Amino acid sequence: MNLPYLFAKRYLFSKKSVNAINIISGISVVGVLVSSAALIILLSSFNGMENLILSMYSQFSPELKIEPNQGKLFDANDPNLLALKRNPNVIHYTAILEEKVLLQYDNRQYIGTIKGIETNAIDYKAKDSLIIAGNYNLLQDSVPYTVIGAGVQANLGVSLRNSHNKIDVYSPRKGAKNAANPADEFNIRSIQPTGILKSQQDFDNLIITPISFAREVLGEYNRVSAIEFYVKDKTSIAKFKNDLQTQLGDTFVVKNREEQNPTVYKNVQVERWAVYFILTLISIIALFNIVGSLTMLVLDKKDDMNILKNLGANSALIQKIFFYEGLMISLIGCVGGLIIGYIFCYLQINYGIIKVEEGSNMLIDSYPIAMRLTDFIIVFLTITTISGLISYFSSKISVAELNKLESGN
């Protein structure tokens, strides 16, 4: 029989002689409940935003990307790369040629980045989800077309309705120096835009063209900037990446989506844990209500403690009673908060209670929420650990002060 637990349970639910103790205990439970619910809701909100942001990037970022370890270009006819192209686990393999170029449209100029890809590189994906205006079309009747980033469109004032004005693409011609006509120092090609990509920082300055057009502009007919591809077996991407890196050696670097967009992933995680620690500090303040509750309860039950001491109870047993009391207050509040947080998140996921403000240009109509079991475990362990420490030291100090009062009398 756990005697301290039985006394703690009795004291928690029984009526106290001073009504203020009941009120303070209730406030303590509510404080823990609100803190736990807030932690779960906000962490789930960040999960939802993280999934939304990363899904936007994943629409355009391949699962795996191969880049040269040194320099910007490499020969795509490397035997290991050609073998990878024939690998049955590899799908949508495409060579990429990417470089900065000067863009001119209707007397406006802008420094952008041309990205030449194989025309069917992202055909299998929802192309319309990438386009904010026009359509995704890179090649028709052997004529190359381009899809441009929102930044390019905004700076050049490109109009998709005007089919006569094309974008002129300038790239320095290799080996050309001090030409009599400055235009002879550049490769110049013109191309018709057919679509505009949704605004996204990483590809606002892009113009996407067939790789054949990019080769003509850049004068690179044999080398490429990167190789992008997807794999059939989504469950073993990490293992496939590691095996491929071992096979290619130090000449190439194999990157997954997180390594391709390190800033995005890092910012999302930093913001998430920053909010977690801030709310944890607020929760600690709320948990200190337990100190006041236990202190007043010790004074209220002073006569009971004297009876227990006369029956042979020592200070350690009495301290455990109030320790369990504080722990039970926090557990009730924590479990209640987790339940409320779960219910709120469930309703938001399924019914979208909180809507996104109209006219905010968001891709969704309600705030995204994503629940993870690890968040519930983390919040539960955080609240119980902090409340356990507070209850321990509070009960120890309170019992020690009670002993001093008794010895003084």
NORDA-V262297 format. One line per field, one symbol per residue. ss: DSSP state (H for helix, E for strand, - for the rest). phi: phi as a letter, one per 20 degrees, with the letter a starting at -180 (. if undefined). psi: psi as a letter, one per 40 degrees, with the letter a starting at -180 (. if undefined). A space follows every 10 residues. Layout:
ss->???
phi->???
psi->???
This chain:
ss->--HHHHHHHH HHH-----HH HHHHHHHHHH HHHHHHHHHH HHHHHHHHHH HHHHHHHH-- ---EEEEE-- ---EE---HH HHHHH----E EEEEEEEEEE EEEEE--EEE EEEEEEE--- ------HHHH EEEE----EE --EEEEEE-H HHHHHH---- ------EEEE EE-------- -HHHHEEEEE EEEEEEE--- HHH--EEEEE HHHHHHHH-- --EE-EEEEE E--HHHHHHH HHHHHHHHHH HEEEEEHHHH -HHHHHHHHH HHHHHHHHHH HHHHHHH-HH HHHHHHHHHH -HHHHHHHHH ----HHHHHH HHHHHHHHHH HHHHHHHHHH HHHHHHHHHH H---E----- -----E---- --HHHHHHHH HHHHHHHHHH HHHHHHHHHH HHHHHHHH-
phi->.effffffff ffdefefdff ffffffffff ffffffffff ffffffffff fffffffffd effcbdcffc ndcbefeggf fffffeffee clfbecccaf bedcblmdcb eccececffd fcffeffffe ddbmbebdbb lmefccddff fffffemfdf feeeedeedd bgefneblff dgffececcd befdbcfffb gfcfdececf fffffffemd dcdceacdad cfefecffff ffffffffme fccddeffff cfffffffff fffffgffff ffffffffff ffffffffff dgffffffff eofeffffff gfffffffgf ffffffffff fffffffffe clgeefgfne meecdbffcb ecgfffffff ffffffffff ffffffffff fffffffff
psi->hgdddddddd ddeihidhdd dddddddddd dddddddddd dddddddddd ddddddddde hidihhiidi adiiheehdd dddddeheeh ifhhihhhii ihhhhfeiih hahhhhihde dfdeigddee hdiaihhdhh fehiiihiid dddddefhhe dgedhihhhh hhhhehhfid hddeeihhii ihieihiihh defdeihhii dddddddefh ediidihiii idgeefdddd ddddddddae dihhhadddd gddddddddd dddddddddd dddddddedd dddddddddd fddddddddd eehidddddd dddddddddd dddddddddd dddddddddd efdhihhiee fieieihihh ihdddddddd dddddddddd dddddddddd dddddddd.
